[in-house]
Structures are given as C-alpha cells and as structure tokens.
Amino acid sequence: MREQAETRDAVWERRTELPLFYASLIFLAGYAVRVLATDAHHLWRQIATIVVLVTWLCFIVDFLVRLVLSRQRPRRFIRLHWLDALVVLLPTLRPLRMIKVHDAIQAKHDRPRRSLYPRVITYAGLSSLLLGFSGSLGMYHVERLDPASPIQTFWDAVWCVCQTLTTVGYGDVAPVTPKGRLIAIGLMACGLALLGAVTGSFSSWLIQIFRREGEEEGPSGDGSAPGAP
C-alpha cells in the first residue's frame, strides 16, 4: 500500500499540502485587508487580524507535527526543511512551495506530472505573482509611515517591487526604512533565483529541441538516415 510505504511525516505532508496552500491564500487575503483597508470598519480589521493569526498558527502546528513525526533532531530537521522554517517566520513566503502543490493536485486527479520545463516556468510565473503581491503589501505597510519615503501608495509599492523582482532598478522609487530594505533584499534574491531558473530551463529546452532536430535530419541535413540511398 502507498501509505505503508511512506513515512508518517511524508503522509502528513501529502495530506496537508493543499489545505495549507489554501490557508496561505487566506493569510494573504487577511493581511491585504489589514494593510489596504485602512478606512474600513474596525470590525473587519479585527476579523482580518484573527484570520491572519489563525492561519499563522496552522503553519506553526504543521511544522511542529512534522518535526515530531520525523523523529529527527530539531537542528537536522530545520536544516533539511529550511524553507518550511522560513515560512513559519514569514508566512507570505508559503507560495514558494507552489511546485509541491502542483504535484499534489496532479496526484489527486491521477494525472502524470508535466515535464520539467513547463513545471519550472509555471512555478516561476505563479511564484513571481504571489511574491510580488505579498512583497508589495509588506513594502507599503512599512514604508507608508515614513514621511521621507517615496512609497506612499500601494501602487508605488507595486512599482518598486516590480523593479526589484525583475532586477531593473530604475531608482525612482526605493525603500528608505530598514524593514523596507530587508524586504527589498529578499525580493532581489528571489528575483535572481526565479529569473535564473526560467532562463536556464528555457535555454536547456531550446538546446534539447535543436539537438532532436539535428538527430532527425541526419548528417546530410536532408532528413535521411546515415547510409540511406
């Protein structure tokens, strides 16, 4: 049986991957209300705060349960699952586990996984959108309180994050607070990683296509096999 062949922590992770992904989207929605709905009724802001805390607690419980089920030392578990530990501290980074979510959806519907290149491009595209949104929320949240900051609207934050993720860096809008710069540093690292993954995968895909076409054409370049009349 499948579940007997898997470890207990692997079974737990497979069963909770999709619910926790949906919880991460709910977390982002609650955080967005907290940041953007400044003129909303205090009741809605309180509800959003409760939603954020509850979903954050879900991530903490999931991490602790997996730690116990793995029967590993905490230091070793954190070293092997550093992204999960980072998600506990910064839940907005949960979308980085997009590739596992895709695999879980495919397995749930008994579909084979797509090839490497479409998976990488899909992962990078969706992660860029979700990271850009969450990064814009965080940037706007910490920068709008500083009168010296050029980021005074959410769209200023979106423009700054787009420049950062794409490594363009026009410099017309940049964070000035320490927290804002820390967010920018994280986005720079993520942007370089995503850009490198997409560029490398696309280059490998082109090389694979050209090599396949060359093998089909043969040495003569006319599509005939070697030694054919």
Helices and strands as residue ranges (DSSP letters): H 2-5, H 8-36, H 42-70, H 74-80, H 82-89, G 91-97, H 98-108, H 116-143, H 154-165, H 178-217
